Amino acid sequence: MAASPQAAVALPRARLSGGAGLAVGVSTAYLSVVVLLPLAALVWATHAHGSWQAVTSKQSIAALKLTLLASFAVAVVQAIAGTAVAWTLVRDSFPGQGAVNAVIDFPFALPTIVTSVTLLALYGPRSPVGIDAAFTRWAIVLALLFVTLPFVVRTVQPVLIELDQEMEEAAASLGASSLTTFRRVVLPNLLPAVLSGVALAFARAVGEFGSVVLVSGNLPFKTEVASVYIFGRIESGDAAGAAAVSVVLLAISFAVLLGIGAFRRRVTRHDV
Amino acid sequence: MSRLALRFASLGYLAVLLLAPVGFVFYRAFEHGFWPAWHAVTAPDALHALKLTLVVALIAVVANTIFGILCALAIVRYRPPGFGIVNALVDLPLALSPVVVGLSLLLLYGRGGWLAGHNILFATPGIVLATIFVSLPFVVREVVPVLREVGIDQEQAASTLGASGMQTFLRVTWPAIRWAVAYGVVLTTARALGEFGAVRVVSGNIAGRTETLTLYVQNQYEEFNAAGAYAASVVLALIAVATLLLMSRLRPKEETR
């Protein structure tokens, strides 16, 4: 392990002329054109129009508040439910487990607008089970829970597989109850994975659009989330106002990613 | 006892949140038999939307796969100074709202933008750019850990024995990463076929011209043609199921390699 980083540094010097230059050049240029340039245009437009105060309009504050609150609630639920599902998939065994495991990724593969239509079919106005959550804040939470389902499960699952069960057996044999064992032995080991899954779920929820747009009804001050507010501003020709709130979402995304990165580096350093 | 309780709680959560709604949409789509659903998805606008979606996804997948392999090589093998920022930028589309992506493209290529006047917005190129943006991270993210894990011993051996850079890549590096690339391609395809928010903003949403299949679902639903919306939803859901099957096929191969 200790030798390879040095070798990885030593090799490219010898080869940087050929393929390396191509790889570095092409990927930098591609990223600049595809990602960096549009985002720079977004920030520049907000700056050029001097539309920063658009963020503080009552409607956009309400939308941002609702978005953060709903995303936080969803992240908390997912931390518990996602860990429970991961546990059931790793430690339990029952017929059909493989199918359940495969189904976890379904929300990722399903287009978000289909999620909207799907949830409305069962929990909307013509609900066969008598639950009509359409155009309420519950519908927003439901949609966000659907799309963020894979994150915590998929970050916790591999850690749980690797986790040595001998520690738990030792704790149990020393008289710890199963709850104490979970709290004192298992949870500290899972926590980094749970937190990075939760952070990803939170970031996804903050920006979510397609699954929310049909189910929430988009009533200003009541059920309008930030992404739908931005979309409404664009549709009514107020790109400057839309840009200002977009920059806020961009900043949140960056902050979450940097947070996860810093957290991972710290955790891995402790491991080594 | 508590194990059973946990099992039922977990499975119940998945059933209420996931299986029941998805199953019910399939029921709704075929409520009046197979043919009404078939006619709904073979309507001219629906077929055009499907074709546009496939073309856009194909371009995005090819572009992002080539970029993904080169970028992963650059991140893991060459890592020039300052490349950490590239690493962070690659992940951004995963965490950024698709509407923000769409608006950024609108401001860049729209009236008064830095690159205005190239007929990119409200046409296929804009849809392609939006789709490429949102589906960019997947190949990179799958290939990077595999490249790290296989190390450079074999590549070094190959070049010591006189292999050119291209020969080393084709004979040594590629066989090691190809399953990771395949997995990344599946994820990219799923994301590209399903993109909605960013495309909604830049496409202009014109039926029969710039309407992708996800936009078609929304438009049908909002025009109270639920049958059309459900039928197109089922097509997209079936694509999602096919993606899942491919994912579970590819994953074990990657692990046992």
Interface residues (C-beta under 8 A of the other chain):
Chain A: S4 A7 A8 V9 L11 P12 R15 L16 G18 G19 A20 L22 A23 V24 V26 S27 T28 Y30 L31 V34 V35 L36 L37 P38 L39 A41 L42 W44 A45 A81 A84 V85 W87 T88 R91 D92 F94 G98 V100 N101 A102 V103 I104 D105 F106 P107 F108 A109 L110 P111 T112 I113 V114 S116 V117 T118 L119 A121 L122 Y123 P128 L142 L145 F146 L149 S178 L200 A203 R204 V206 G207 E208 F209 G210 V213 L214 A226 S227 V228 I230 F231 I234 A239 A242 A243 S246 L249 L250 S253 F254 V256 L257 L258 G261
Chain B: S2 R3 L6 R7 A9 S10 L11 Y13 L14 L17 L18 L19 A20 P21 V22 F24 V25 R28 A63 F67 L70 C71 L73 A74 V76 R77 Y78 R79 P80 F83 V86 A88 L89 V90 D91 L92 P93 L94 A95 L96 S97 P98 V99 V100 V101 G102 L103 S104 L105 L106 L107 L108 G110 G113 W114 L115 L129 I132 F133 L136 G151 I152 E155 Q156 S159 S164 G165 M166 F169 L187 A190 L193 G194 E195 F196 G197 R200 V201 T214 L215 V217 Q218 Y221 E222 A229 Y230 S233 L236 A237 I239 A240 V241 T243 L244 L245 M247 S248
